[in-house]
Amino acid sequence: MSYIMEFLLARQGRKLPTVGDLLTYLYLLVGTVLMFGPVVWLVLSSFKTQAALVEFPPQLLPYNQISVAVEGYKDPLPLFEVTLEDGSVKRMAQVRRVGIEAQMVDPDAPEDIVKVRTTDRQPVREIAFAWENYTDPLERFNFWTYFRNSVVVTVAATVVTLIINSMAAFALSKYVFAGRDVIFVVIISTLMIPISVILVPVFLVITQVGWNNNLLGVIIPGAATPTGVFLLRQYMLTIPDELLDSARIDGASEWRIYWQIILPLARPALAVLAIFSVMWRWNDFLWPLIVLSRSELFTLQVGLNSFQGELNVQWHYVLAMTVLTLLPVSLVFAMLQQFITSGIATTGMK
């Protein structure tokens, strides 16, 4: 906390804040709101009921209307603050609503029904977290099955991606052979090909191999990524060739050089690629939706689609499960974030 206060109180050698200080703080504040505002809204909305999500104007915090048991009525009645004709405000329960008119009763004297305009009453609400948004899907929805499938796909695909891309980057950065630059340009040029162009050919290949309704059909096709090859190659160019020559003189094989020298030195870049791969695979929806048709093989992103019906969408469940799906990615990012700056900043340096 002391470091934060020391940073905020820094004044470029002056006691009073300058225009530059104010603009800097304003810029940081706007950036913070833009980055974390939607996340905060998502988390708080995941605790709202279905009715609270669609009310207008929307509320930031999850509110729930208070109901009260009234003698003579089977179910609890919603409570309102009613402005009466004499200007006084009284807390009353609503029996029913007909158009713009509401029939209200005093909970302590329910014999008399008072008719008021709906604009003259305000609901009595309190902050209440709808924990059932999280518990109900876990009971009615195969969350753990989908979660396990997503973990298997993400972990396996990330490991395969790191191995294949690092091997390709090692060859393109440390070996000299005819056509090396052409191969690298071709790999990078595939970034310009839209995913919709290759969906059908890749699906036909997967079908011929027999990986339809198989997690391998989700894991293998995207194992080699041009972004990963580019990132790792540019980083490996910073590793001195003399280090590899010394290892060869000592009798090290090419595999040993790759495994014991290149990979340890390229850990920052590998960590960055691992974060990217986890995000890509964990959030992937379109390709698993095409390859998988059996519900027991669905990943979380495809499984969340089951909350969307023909007539309505159960947004309170969707938001709650979305928050849960964000936790693993956030955990991986927190564990590997120390490598992001060094990995990206040194990529491309020679």
C-alpha positions in Angstrom: 0.0 0.0 0.0 2.9 2.4 0.8 4.3 1.9 -2.7 0.9 2.8 -4.2 0.6 6.0 -2.1 4.2 6.9 -2.9 3.4 6.6 -6.6 0.2 8.6 -6.4 2.0 11.4 -4.4 4.9 11.7 -6.8 5.0 15.3 -8.2 7.9 15.7 -10.6 9.8 17.7 -8.1 6.9 20.0 -7.2 4.6 20.1 -4.3 1.4 20.8 -6.3 0.1 18.5 -9.0 0.8 19.7 -12.5 -1.5 19.5 -15.5 0.6 16.5 -16.7 -0.1 14.7 -13.3 -3.8 15.3 -13.6 -4.0 14.1 -17.2 -1.9 11.1 -16.3 -4.2 10.1 -13.4 -7.3 10.8 -15.6 -5.8 8.5 -18.4 -5.1 5.8 -15.9 -8.5 6.0 -14.3 -10.3 5.9 -17.7 -8.2 2.9 -18.7 -8.9 1.1 -15.5 -12.6 1.6 -15.8 -12.6 0.5 -19.4 -10.6 -2.7 -18.6 -12.1 -3.8 -15.4 -15.6 -2.2 -15.6 -17.1 -5.0 -17.8 -15.5 -7.7 -15.6 -17.0 -6.1 -12.4 -20.4 -5.8 -14.1 -20.2 -9.4 -15.2 -19.4 -10.7 -11.7 -22.1 -8.6 -10.0 -24.7 -9.5 -12.7 -24.0 -13.2 -12.2 -25.6 -12.8 -8.7 -28.8 -11.2 -10.1 -32.1 -12.9 -10.7 -33.5 -13.3 -14.2 -36.0 -10.4 -13.5 -33.3 -8.1 -12.1 -31.2 -8.6 -15.3 -33.9 -7.2 -17.6 -35.1 -4.3 -15.5 -34.6 -0.7 -16.6 -32.8 1.3 -15.7 -30.2 -1.4 -14.8 -28.6 -1.5 -11.4 -25.0 -2.3 -10.7 -25.6 -4.2 -7.4 -27.8 -7.3 -7.2 -31.0 -6.1 -5.6 -34.0 -8.3 -4.6 -37.5 -7.0 -3.8 -38.6 -7.6 -0.2 -41.8 -9.7 0.2 -43.9 -9.8 3.3 -46.5 -12.4 4.5 -50.0 -10.8 4.8 -52.9 -12.4 6.6 -55.5 -13.7 4.2 -53.0 -14.2 1.3 -51.4 -17.5 0.6 -48.2 -16.2 -1.0 -46.0 -13.4 0.3 -46.7 -10.0 -1.3 -44.1 -7.6 -2.7 -43.5 -4.5 -0.6 -43.6 -0.9 -1.9 -43.1 2.6 -0.6 -46.4 4.3 -1.7 -46.9 8.0 -2.0 -50.5 8.7 -0.9 -52.8 11.6 -2.0 -51.9 13.7 1.0 -48.2 13.4 0.2 -47.3 11.0 3.0 -45.3 7.9 2.3 -46.4 4.5 3.6 -45.0 1.0 3.2 -47.7 -1.2 1.7 -47.9 -4.6 0.0 -49.2 -5.1 -3.6 -52.1 -7.5 -4.1 -52.3 -7.2 -7.8 -51.6 -4.8 -10.7 -54.0 -3.9 -13.4 -52.5 -1.7 -16.1 -51.3 1.5 -14.6 -53.2 0.9 -11.4 -52.0 -1.2 -8.4 -54.1 -2.5 -5.6 -52.2 -2.1 -2.3 -52.9 -3.2 1.3 -51.4 -2.3 4.7 -49.7 -5.4 6.0 -50.9 -4.5 9.5 -54.5 -3.9 8.3 -55.1 -6.0 5.2 -58.9 -5.5 5.2 -58.8 -2.3 3.2 -57.5 -2.2 -0.4 -56.1 1.1 -1.6 -55.8 1.8 -5.4 -52.8 3.8 -6.5 -51.0 4.6 -9.7 -48.0 2.5 -10.4 -45.9 5.7 -10.7 -46.6 6.5 -7.1 -44.9 3.5 -5.7 -41.3 2.4 -5.4 -40.3 -1.2 -4.6 -38.6 -1.8 -1.3 -35.4 -3.7 -2.1 -32.3 -5.0 -0.4 -29.0 -6.3 -1.7 -29.3 -10.0 -2.1 -26.9 -12.4 -3.9 -28.7 -15.1 -5.9 -26.3 -18.0 -5.1 -28.7 -20.4 -6.8 -27.4 -19.0 -10.1 -24.2 -21.1 -9.3 -25.7 -24.0 -7.4 -28.6 -24.8 -9.7 -26.5 -25.3 -12.9 -24.0 -27.5 -11.0 -26.9 -29.8 -10.1 -28.9 -29.7 -13.4 -26.0 -29.1 -15.8 -23.1 -31.4 -16.6 -20.7 -28.7 -15.5 -17.9 -31.0 -14.2 -18.0 -33.2 -17.4 -17.7 -30.1 -19.6 -15.0 -28.7 -17.3 -13.0 -31.9 -17.5 -13.2 -31.9 -21.3 -12.1 -28.3 -21.5 -9.2 -29.0 -19.2 -8.1 -32.0 -21.2 -8.4 -30.1 -24.5 -6.6 -27.0 -23.2 -3.7 -28.8 -21.4 -3.1 -31.3 -24.2 -3.4 -28.7 -27.0 -1.1 -26.3 -25.2 1.6 -28.9 -24.6 1.4 -30.0 -28.3 1.5 -26.4 -29.4 4.6 -25.6 -27.4 6.5 -28.7 -28.6 5.6 -28.3 -32.3 6.0 -24.5 -32.5 9.3 -24.6 -30.6 10.7 -27.3 -32.9 9.8 -25.3 -35.9 11.1 -22.1 -34.4 14.4 -23.8 -33.5 14.9 -25.1 -37.1 14.0 -21.7 -38.6 16.2 -19.7 -36.3 19.3 -21.9 -35.8 19.7 -23.9 -39.0 20.7 -22.6 -42.5 19.2 -24.4 -45.4 17.7 -23.6 -48.8 14.2 -22.1 -48.6 14.3 -21.3 -44.9 13.1 -17.7 -45.4 10.5 -18.8 -47.9 9.1 -21.4 -45.5 9.0 -18.7 -42.7 7.1 -16.3 -45.0 4.6 -18.9 -46.0 4.0 -19.8 -42.4 3.4 -16.1 -41.5 1.2 -15.5 -44.5 -1.3 -18.1 -43.2 -2.3 -15.4 -40.7 -4.1 -13.6 -43.5 -6.3 -16.7 -44.3 -9.7 -16.3 -42.6 -10.7 -19.2 -40.4 -14.0 -19.6 -42.3 -12.0 -20.5 -45.5 -10.4 -23.6 -43.9 -13.2 -24.9 -41.8 -14.7 -27.2 -44.4 -11.4 -28.7 -45.6 -10.2 -29.3 -42.1 -13.5 -30.8 -41.1 -13.3 -33.2 -44.1 -9.8 -34.3 -43.1 -11.0 -34.9 -39.5 -13.9 -36.9 -40.8 -11.6 -39.1 -43.0 -9.2 -39.7 -40.1 -12.1 -40.7 -37.9 -11.8 -37.9 -35.3 -15.4 -36.8 -35.4 -16.8 -36.8 -31.9 -13.3 -37.2 -30.5 -11.4 -34.8 -28.4 -8.4 -35.4 -30.7 -10.3 -33.6 -33.5 -10.4 -30.5 -31.3 -6.8 -30.8 -30.0 -4.7 -31.6 -33.1 -5.9 -29.3 -36.0 -4.8 -26.1 -34.2 -1.5 -27.5 -32.8 0.8 -25.5 -35.1 0.1 -21.8 -35.0 1.9 -19.2 -37.1 1.8 -16.7 -34.2 3.6 -19.2 -32.0 6.3 -20.0 -34.6 6.9 -16.3 -35.2 7.1 -15.4 -31.5 9.5 -18.3 -30.6 11.6 -17.8 -33.7 12.2 -14.2 -33.0 13.1 -14.9 -29.4 15.4 -17.8 -30.3 17.3 -15.5 -32.7 18.6 -13.7 -29.5 20.3 -16.9 -28.3 24.0 -16.8 -29.3 25.0 -19.3 -32.0 28.3 -19.7 -30.2 26.5 -21.3 -27.3 25.2 -24.0 -29.6 28.5 -24.5 -31.3 30.2 -25.0 -27.9 27.6 -27.7 -27.1 28.3 -29.5 -30.4 32.0 -29.4 -29.7 31.3 -31.1 -26.4 29.5 -33.8 -28.2 25.9 -32.8 -27.5 23.3 -34.1 -30.0 20.8 -31.7 -31.7 18.0 -33.1 -29.6 20.0 -32.4 -26.4 20.8 -28.9 -27.5 17.1 -28.3 -28.2 15.9 -29.9 -24.9 18.6 -28.7 -22.5 19.7 -25.3 -24.0 17.1 -23.9 -26.3 14.0 -24.6 -24.2 15.3 -23.4 -20.8 16.6 -20.2 -22.4 13.3 -19.6 -24.2 11.1 -20.0 -21.1 9.8 -16.4 -21.2 8.6 -16.7 -24.8 7.2 -20.2 -24.1 5.3 -18.8 -21.1 3.8 -16.1 -23.3 2.8 -18.6 -25.9 1.4 -20.9 -23.2 -0.9 -18.0 -22.0 -2.0 -17.3 -25.5 -2.7 -21.0 -26.2 -4.7 -21.4 -23.0 -6.8 -18.4 -23.9 -7.4 -19.6 -27.5 -8.3 -23.2 -26.6 -10.3 -22.5 -23.4 -12.4 -19.9 -25.1 -12.8 -21.7 -28.5 -16.4 -22.2 -29.4 -16.9 -22.6 -33.1 -14.5 -25.5 -33.9 -15.6 -27.7 -30.9 -19.2 -27.0 -31.9 -18.5 -28.3 -35.4 -16.5 -31.4 -34.4 -18.5 -32.5 -31.4 -22.1 -33.5 -31.4 -22.2 -35.8 -28.3 -23.0 -33.9 -25.2 -20.6 -35.9 -23.0 -17.7 -34.6 -25.1 -18.8 -30.9 -25.0 -16.4 -28.3 -23.7 -17.6 -25.6 -21.4 -18.1 -23.0 -24.1 -20.2 -25.4 -26.1 -22.1 -26.6 -23.0 -23.0 -23.1 -22.1 -25.0 -22.9 -25.3 -27.5 -25.3 -23.7 -28.9 -22.5 -21.6 -30.1 -20.8 -24.8 -33.7 -21.9 -25.7 -35.9 -21.2 -28.6 -37.9 -18.5 -26.9 -35.6 -17.2 -24.1 -32.0 -17.3 -22.8 -31.3 -18.1 -19.1 -28.9 -15.2 -18.8 -28.5 -15.6 -15.0 -27.1 -19.1 -15.5 -25.0 -18.1 -18.5 -23.4 -15.2 -16.5 -22.7 -17.4 -13.5 -21.1 -20.2 -15.5 -19.1 -17.6 -17.5 -17.6 -16.3 -14.3 -16.6 -19.9 -13.4 -15.0 -20.4 -16.8 -12.9 -17.2 -16.4 -11.3 -18.5 -13.2 -8.9 -21.0 -14.7 -7.6 -18.6 -17.4 -7.2 -15.9 -14.7 -5.2 -18.4 -12.6 -2.9 -19.3 -15.5 -2.4 -15.6 -16.3 -1.5 -14.8 -12.6 1.0 -17.7 -12.5 2.8 -16.8 -15.8 2.3 -13.0 -16.0 5.9 -12.3 -14.8 7.1 -13.7 -18.1 4.8 -11.7 -20.3 6.8 -8.4 -20.3 10.2 -10.0 -20.6 9.0 -12.5 -23.2 7.3 -10.0 -25.5 9.8 -7.1 -24.9 12.8 -9.2 -25.9 11.1 -10.9 -28.9 12.8 -9.7 -32.1 15.9 -8.3 -30.4 19.3 -9.5 -31.9 
